[in-house]
Amino acid sequence: MRFLFKTGYAQDLRLFKHGGQVFWYGLLLALLLGAPFAVGEYGMSQLHFILIYSIVGLGLMLLVGFTGQISLGHAAFLAVGAYTEALLQARGVPFFVSLPMAALFSAALGWILGLPALRLKGIYLAIATFAFNIIVEEVLARWEGLTGGNSGLHLKPIELFGMDFGGDAGFYYLCLALTILSILALMNLLRSPTGRAFVAIRDSEISASCMGVNLATYKTLSFALSAAFTGIAGALYAHKVTFISPEQFTLLQSIELITIVILGGVGFIHGAVLGAAFIIVLPQIISLAKDYLPSNIAGSGLQAVVFGLVLITFIIFEPLGLYGRWLKIRTWFELFPFYRQGMFRRQKSYMKSERLR
Amino acid sequence: MSFFKVENLGIHFGGVVAVDKVSFEVKRGECYTIIGPNGAGKTTIFNLIGLIYPATSGKLFFESKELTNMAPHKVADLGIARTFQNIELFEHATVLQNLLIGRHRHRKTSLWQELLFTPSVRAAELAQREAVEKVIDFLDLAKVRDSLVAGLPYGVRKVVELGRALATEPRLLLLDEPSSGLNPEETDDMAFWIEDIKRHLGVTVLMVEHDMNLVSRVSDRVLALNLGAVIAEGTPAEVQAHPAVIEAYLGKTA
């Protein structure tokens, strides 16, 4: 077990708390950088999706895990990012301009969606965001003059400063860089006043307000930032699939996105990446398993059933998600043989009488 | 000019008059306590001062500035901090993070600087940390600095909440039953701290409290409420001896 000896306040501001972390994350980065040389075309494609969904996961984690607001409409932001990118590219706008524009448009829409969030909580907020998703989907399908309606839009490979990012490796490095930048941005935010204000809103709105946190500003800001992350992911997603149409951004997609944070572990940055990897890999495992299952079970509905079961299992047995499970395993080894049941159980909070309506 | 003034404050919830035309004045540097039996409207007055409930009638003045129609989060910016009767901490954050949130009104950095964590943000964070460490020293919280609030015992949480209020560097501190749920030893510590906050930090304290021992020890003046209305005001001894107060707590002699 490692004991950190602290000698200065700056130590608590470090991104890596000790040398061990530098080593392991360095190793992970080296493996990721080397992946294009070792992984086949199919594996690369899976890695692209994992990275893209990680960025969405980070955005959702900011909103759900750190600000405590639910959203069942994030596919809409993914769509806005994707369509912005497709339309701007078709008009000859370079990628380094169109990507920030995708983030900006999404953020603007996120800000608008944040406005009803000021008055809604829990299930009612979920319903409002759900409705938002349907509206965006419908607009994309009907506004044929702009979006091409249900016949969708095609995208060309990314070109950046004369270099071609259309190839597997090029696109992979682009996704990797953006994912790392997103993680850094989120970590920076969480160690500064804005991130703390989000956490304050998540844990107790009334005392956040008493500490001078403007609830309206920070809730809408959280929606906007979350949407910006998702918009960036949407732009990458559009390039990945090269063809976008409204049926890719349905409510089911939104539910898949929220599954990332729940499976990964609500309230952990790691959770966003682990959750993304999990929901990309799970369908592959299911399709592999289909070969060994009787044909009446291995139908097209199998994936939905397994997804549902996994989600329910996690919520009941491991509400801290994959990252929470990893923390428990690590603690078990660190404390061996002194780990005891319920070490991670959260104590029941004391009665709360003062609540904002 | 008065430091903090409440004028004809009133609120009713439907037909229930919770606070009825209450007026009082708190002088700079004193400890002013509101007492009263259950349901007298003490906490409601705090929620009215914090602008959590909109007052039905009356006005609030802090250093001659009217705050009756302000946005709730602006109250903290003026230098008014509070604690809660049943503790409202940020449960899934560490004690240190909780206290740092108390520094929210002293933040100077913009969102863009924070996303990039520029050197100015780093410098500002270190300065905030130093301010928080002063509170940690003052309240002797060093050993729980990095613990999650969710795992702390009630007594410690109560102190953390006091610390969070102090981290805002308030000029007026509202304490809602600082000793509720504490054992005699912890109550004793709390009394020391309240005296120190008043004397050494120069913070004016407005408090709601039931423990008359604590009240007479730290308060300069006491206001007694019953059923939302003022029944007595004066020094702790005067109020305790007031016939209306005795009647409110013990009932009339037959």
HADDOCK unambig.tbl for C-alpha pairs under 7 A between the chains (distance, minus, plus):
assign (segid A and resid 9 and name CA) (segid B and resid 126 and name CA) 6.58 0.50 0.50
assign (segid A and resid 10 and name CA) (segid B and resid 126 and name CA) 6.72 0.50 0.50
assign (segid A and resid 185 and name CA) (segid B and resid 115 and name CA) 4.97 0.50 0.50
assign (segid A and resid 185 and name CA) (segid B and resid 116 and name CA) 6.53 0.50 0.50
assign (segid A and resid 188 and name CA) (segid B and resid 114 and name CA) 6.19 0.50 0.50
assign (segid A and resid 188 and name CA) (segid B and resid 115 and name CA) 5.45 0.50 0.50
assign (segid A and resid 188 and name CA) (segid B and resid 116 and name CA) 6.66 0.50 0.50
assign (segid A and resid 188 and name CA) (segid B and resid 117 and name CA) 5.68 0.50 0.50
assign (segid A and resid 189 and name CA) (segid B and resid 114 and name CA) 5.73 0.50 0.50
assign (segid A and resid 189 and name CA) (segid B and resid 115 and name CA) 5.38 0.50 0.50
assign (segid A and resid 192 and name CA) (segid B and resid 114 and name CA) 6.14 0.50 0.50
assign (segid A and resid 193 and name CA) (segid B and resid 104 and name CA) 6.39 0.50 0.50
assign (segid A and resid 193 and name CA) (segid B and resid 107 and name CA) 6.70 0.50 0.50
assign (segid A and resid 196 and name CA) (segid B and resid 101 and name CA) 6.11 0.50 0.50
assign (segid A and resid 197 and name CA) (segid B and resid 101 and name CA) 6.66 0.50 0.50
assign (segid A and resid 200 and name CA) (segid B and resid 90 and name CA) 5.92 0.50 0.50
assign (segid A and resid 203 and name CA) (segid B and resid 90 and name CA) 4.84 0.50 0.50
assign (segid A and resid 203 and name CA) (segid B and resid 91 and name CA) 6.18 0.50 0.50
assign (segid A and resid 203 and name CA) (segid B and resid 92 and name CA) 6.97 0.50 0.50
assign (segid A and resid 204 and name CA) (segid B and resid 88 and name CA) 6.50 0.50 0.50
assign (segid A and resid 204 and name CA) (segid B and resid 89 and name CA) 6.89 0.50 0.50
assign (segid A and resid 204 and name CA) (segid B and resid 90 and name CA) 6.06 0.50 0.50
assign (segid A and resid 207 and name CA) (segid B and resid 88 and name CA) 6.11 0.50 0.50
assign (segid A and resid 209 and name CA) (segid B and resid 72 and name CA) 6.56 0.50 0.50
assign (segid A and resid 209 and name CA) (segid B and resid 73 and name CA) 4.96 0.50 0.50
assign (segid A and resid 210 and name CA) (segid B and resid 73 and name CA) 5.88 0.50 0.50
assign (segid A and resid 210 and name CA) (segid B and resid 76 and name CA) 5.99 0.50 0.50
assign (segid A and resid 210 and name CA) (segid B and resid 81 and name CA) 6.84 0.50 0.50
assign (segid A and resid 211 and name CA) (segid B and resid 73 and name CA) 6.99 0.50 0.50
assign (segid A and resid 211 and name CA) (segid B and resid 76 and name CA) 5.70 0.50 0.50
assign (segid A and resid 211 and name CA) (segid B and resid 102 and name CA) 5.72 0.50 0.50
assign (segid A and resid 211 and name CA) (segid B and resid 104 and name CA) 6.66 0.50 0.50
assign (segid A and resid 212 and name CA) (segid B and resid 73 and name CA) 4.24 0.50 0.50
assign (segid A and resid 212 and name CA) (segid B and resid 74 and name CA) 6.10 0.50 0.50
assign (segid A and resid 212 and name CA) (segid B and resid 76 and name CA) 4.83 0.50 0.50
assign (segid A and resid 212 and name CA) (segid B and resid 77 and name CA) 6.10 0.50 0.50
assign (segid A and resid 212 and name CA) (segid B and resid 104 and name CA) 6.55 0.50 0.50
assign (segid A and resid 212 and name CA) (segid B and resid 105 and name CA) 5.88 0.50 0.50
assign (segid A and resid 213 and name CA) (segid B and resid 73 and name CA) 5.78 0.50 0.50
assign (segid A and resid 213 and name CA) (segid B and resid 104 and name CA) 6.98 0.50 0.50
assign (segid A and resid 214 and name CA) (segid B and resid 73 and name CA) 5.54 0.50 0.50
assign (segid A and resid 346 and name CA) (segid B and resid 150 and name CA) 6.54 0.50 0.50
assign (segid A and resid 347 and name CA) (segid B and resid 150 and name CA) 5.94 0.50 0.50
assign (segid A and resid 347 and name CA) (segid B and resid 151 and name CA) 6.25 0.50 0.50
assign (segid A and resid 351 and name CA) (segid B and resid 86 and name CA) 6.51 0.50 0.50
assign (segid A and resid 352 and name CA) (segid B and resid 86 and name CA) 5.99 0.50 0.50
assign (segid A and resid 353 and name CA) (segid B and resid 86 and name CA) 6.79 0.50 0.50
